[in-house]
Amino acid sequence: MSHLDGIHSHHPTSATPSDLPSNLDAGCKVNVGADYNRASSDLSAVDTLNRSQPDTSNLADLEEQSWNWFTIRTLITSGTGFFTDAYDIFIINLVVPMLGYVYFKQNGNHLPAGTEGMVKGMASFGTLVGQLVFGYLGDAVGRQKIYGFELLIIILGTLCCAMSGSNAKGSSVIQYLTFWRFVLGVGIGGDYPMSATVTSEWSSASRRGQLMSIIFSMQGLGNLMASLVTIIVLACFKSAIISDVDNLDIVWRNCVGVGCVPAVSTVYLRLTMPESPRYSIDVENDVEKAKLAVARATANSTVQSQNAAVAPTSRVKAKRVHHHAFVVYFSNWKNLKVLIGTSMTWFLLDIAFYGISLNQSYVLNAMGFVGDGTVYDDLWKTTLGNLTVACLGFVPGYWFTVFLIEKMGRKRIQFMGFGMLTILFVILSAAFSQLKKTVALFVAIFTLAQFFFNFGPNTTTFVVPGEVFPTRVRATAHGISAASGKLGAILATFGFNKLVEIGGETGDHAFLPQTLGIFAAIMGLGFVFTFLIPETKGMSLEQIEQRGNSQPKDEAILSHNSPIPDVESHGPHV
């Protein structure tokens, strides 16, 4: 018996207030009659909602749209955020050596391992918080009401990082920098579920993966720009650095501060982004609002004009049941295992990805990118090495995914990426000593590894969670998946520095070959967990949602018509 059948069994259609026994108190009859009328009204609303299926025909224009100005605007709006995210994340890898020369001369011009871990890793803690909080808010409050605030946090955090200073007594530059990198991380974390969800829900089935990959590929350009900006600023201050190493204090602040420029240029576009039509239909039950949004995106002014006049009469308001929807959906193992798959693959990926990316200077030194011993030359060679790897492997990997994801599919690319990374890390670990003698071969293999990070799981772990979950829980589930990845990044950030020093003096990195071997095993586990995720190539979000919604008794909770009034709270059954 369905939920509605149970309700109707207590409310015979023949019963009316006039059918009540005549010896009942008149006041009681009035109260019960009023309760009955309220309950009957609610039941009518429930019947209307559950008998009708959502009018998703208005999404047809969205599914069929070609590239237009709104598509480009979405790419710019979401992509600029990821460009800024990557710039802010990876610039710290180039800035940390400068901090050592300026503030830690007494420690051999190096930050202590614990301090370095905090400076690099605090942004990851903030990112984890931002991913969970903004993921939840994106579902509970709406995409439109939240999108843009994460970018404001990024701007604030970036500017304050660049302006971090010391008190005469008390907090140091490093402490302030660490705090503001946490704030910066909150904004970066919020960008993951929000941009993924917004882009996914505004895309057609035939190009959704490609558009999401383009958004994520901006990370590659952000990484590349971090190296380019550092090279330019170093060149501008070359004579000043050679004459006084403390002038690096100006260099690192300029390098960090540039990161807020792209964010400032697009924050208005985010704050004025219309609500996702799928959210309007699936959660708000506001079909007319969705039609207006689709008309705006497809430049269909006729539809917009026609529906604007009828919007007030056709709108159906509904309660949001986000908490209940989340519990109901993931109480089904078929759905929960997908969340486990997206979370574990991202977690395992980020252990290796951030373990390498945030400590790339160590690997580059082992590869031969070492200066002549002067401060300027050491920094120049390290930055040049980062730029080389970014140009040869990091950036091309993203764009291979962009062009092939709709042909190969997400799952195949992820399997391929994890498999190749396992093999490449085994080679780097087993032949480390021999490869150090042949710099060109070392660079080739390491660059190939960076290529398969991005033509592989680094991109697909972002794309898949934005597709495989229903609209009601999409942002939350993406936030959980991304936060799982950030746990891996935190583990790598704080564990890598200590792990590579096992069996040697500080700075020797004696355990680096074995660490690369550990990364190989972790990539192998990522390959295994990929079996838990489904393929979404060529499927609309509605088709994917229908496939996952396999609990008939709770289907109303997750359907487009999910709000169920609480009729039992209105009074006694009649």
MOHU-V31372 format. One record per residue. N is the residue number from 1. PSI is psi as a letter, one per 40 degrees, with the letter a starting at -180 (none if undefined). Layout:
{{N:PSI} {N:PSI}}
This chain:
{{1:h} {2:i} {3:d} {4:d} {5:d} {6:d} {7:d} {8:d} {9:d} {10:e} {11:g} {12:i} {13:e} {14:e} {15:h} {16:i} {17:d} {18:e} {19:e} {20:i} {21:h} {22:d} {23:e} {24:i} {25:h} {26:d} {27:d} {28:d} {29:d} {30:d} {31:d} {32:d} {33:d} {34:d} {35:d} {36:d} {37:d} {38:d} {39:d} {40:d} {41:d} {42:d} {43:d} {44:d} {45:d} {46:d} {47:d} {48:d} {49:d} {50:d} {51:d} {52:i} {53:i} {54:i} {55:g} {56:e} {57:d} {58:e} {59:e} {60:d} {61:d} {62:d} {63:d} {64:e} {65:i} {66:a} {67:h} {68:a} {69:d} {70:d} {71:d} {72:d} {73:d} {74:d} {75:d} {76:d} {77:d} {78:d} {79:d} {80:d} {81:d} {82:d} {83:d} {84:d} {85:d} {86:d} {87:d} {88:d} {89:d} {90:e} {91:d} {92:d} {93:d} {94:d} {95:d} {96:d} {97:d} {98:d} {99:d} {100:d} {101:d} {102:d} {103:e} {104:f} {105:d} {106:e} {107:f} {108:f} {109:f} {110:i} {111:i} {112:i} {113:d} {114:d} {115:d} {116:d} {117:d} {118:d} {119:d} {120:d} {121:e} {122:d} {123:d} {124:d} {125:d} {126:d} {127:d} {128:d} {129:d} {130:d} {131:d} {132:d} {133:d} {134:d} {135:d} {136:d} {137:d} {138:d} {139:d} {140:d} {141:d} {142:i} {143:d} {144:d} {145:e} {146:d} {147:h} {148:d} {149:d} {150:d} {151:d} {152:d} {153:d} {154:d} {155:d} {156:d} {157:d} {158:d} {159:d} {160:d} {161:d} {162:d} {163:e} {164:h} {165:i} {166:i} {167:i} {168:d} {169:i} {170:b} {171:i} {172:i} {173:d} {174:d} {175:d} {176:d} {177:d} {178:d} {179:d} {180:d} {181:d} {182:d} {183:d} {184:d} {185:d} {186:d} {187:d} {188:d} {189:d} {190:d} {191:d} {192:c} {193:d} {194:d} {195:d} {196:d} {197:d} {198:d} {199:d} {200:d} {201:e} {202:e} {203:i} {204:i} {205:d} {206:e} {207:e} {208:d} {209:d} {210:d} {211:d} {212:d} {213:d} {214:d} {215:d} {216:d} {217:e} {218:e} {219:d} {220:d} {221:d} {222:d} {223:d} {224:d} {225:d} {226:d} {227:d} {228:d} {229:d} {230:d} {231:d} {232:d} {233:d} {234:d} {235:d} {236:d} {237:e} {238:d} {239:d} {240:d} {241:d} {242:d} {243:d} {244:h} {245:d} {246:e} {247:e} {248:e} {249:d} {250:d} {251:d} {252:d} {253:d} {254:d} {255:d} {256:d} {257:d} {258:d} {259:d} {260:e} {261:d} {262:d} {263:d} {264:d} {265:e} {266:e} {267:d} {268:d} {269:d} {270:d} {271:d} {272:e} {273:h} {274:i} {275:i} {276:h} {277:d} {278:d} {279:d} {280:d} {281:d} {282:d} {283:d} {284:e} {285:f} {286:g} {287:d} {288:d} {289:d} {290:d} {291:d} {292:d} {293:d} {294:d} {295:d} {296:d} {297:d} {298:e} {299:f} {300:g} {301:d} {302:d} {303:d} {304:d} {305:d} {306:d} {307:d} {308:d} {309:d} {310:e} {311:d} {312:d} {313:d} {314:e} {315:h} {316:h} {317:i} {318:i} {319:i} {320:h} {321:f} {322:d} {323:d} {324:d} {325:d} {326:d} {327:d} {328:d} {329:d} {330:e} {331:e} {332:h} {333:d} {334:d} {335:d} {336:d} {337:d} {338:d} {339:d} {340:d} {341:d} {342:d} {343:d} {344:d} {345:d} {346:d} {347:d} {348:d} {349:d} {350:d} {351:d} {352:d} {353:d} {354:d} {355:d} {356:d} {357:d} {358:e} {359:f} {360:d} {361:d} {362:d} {363:d} {364:d} {365:d} {366:d} {367:e} {368:e} {369:g} {370:h} {371:a} {372:e} {373:e} {374:i} {375:d} {376:d} {377:d} {378:d} {379:d} {380:d} {381:d} {382:d} {383:d} {384:d} {385:d} {386:d} {387:d} {388:d} {389:d} {390:d} {391:d} {392:d} {393:d} {394:d} {395:d} {396:d} {397:d} {398:d} {399:d} {400:d} {401:d} {402:d} {403:e} {404:e} {405:d} {406:e} {407:d} {408:d} {409:i} {410:d} {411:d} {412:d} {413:d} {414:d} {415:d} {416:d} {417:d} {418:d} {419:d} {420:d} {421:d} {422:d} {423:d} {424:d} {425:d} {426:d} {427:d} {428:d} {429:d} {430:d} {431:f} {432:d} {433:d} {434:d} {435:d} {436:d} {437:e} {438:g} {439:d} {440:d} {441:d} {442:d} {443:d} {444:d} {445:d} {446:d} {447:d} {448:d} {449:d} {450:d} {451:d} {452:e} {453:d} {454:d} {455:f} {456:a} {457:d} {458:d} {459:d} {460:d} {461:d} {462:d} {463:d} {464:d} {465:d} {466:e} {467:d} {468:e} {469:i} {470:i} {471:d} {472:d} {473:e} {474:d} {475:d} {476:d} {477:d} {478:d} {479:d} {480:d} {481:d} {482:d} {483:d} {484:d} {485:d} {486:d} {487:d} {488:d} {489:d} {490:d} {491:d} {492:d} {493:d} {494:d} {495:d} {496:d} {497:d} {498:d} {499:d} {500:e} {501:e} {502:h} {503:e} {504:i} {505:i} {506:h} {507:e} {508:d} {509:f} {510:d} {511:e} {512:d} {513:d} {514:d} {515:d} {516:d} {517:d} {518:d} {519:d} {520:d} {521:d} {522:d} {523:d} {524:d} {525:d} {526:d} {527:d} {528:d} {529:e} {530:d} {531:d} {532:e} {533:i} {534:i} {535:h} {536:e} {537:h} {538:e} {539:i} {540:i} {541:d} {542:d} {543:d} {544:d} {545:d} {546:d} {547:d} {548:e} {549:g} {550:f} {551:g} {552:d} {553:d} {554:e} {555:d} {556:d} {557:d} {558:e} {559:i} {560:e} {561:f} {562:d} {563:h} {564:h} {565:i} {566:g} {567:d} {568:d} {569:e} {570:e} {571:a} {572:i} {573:i} {574:none}}
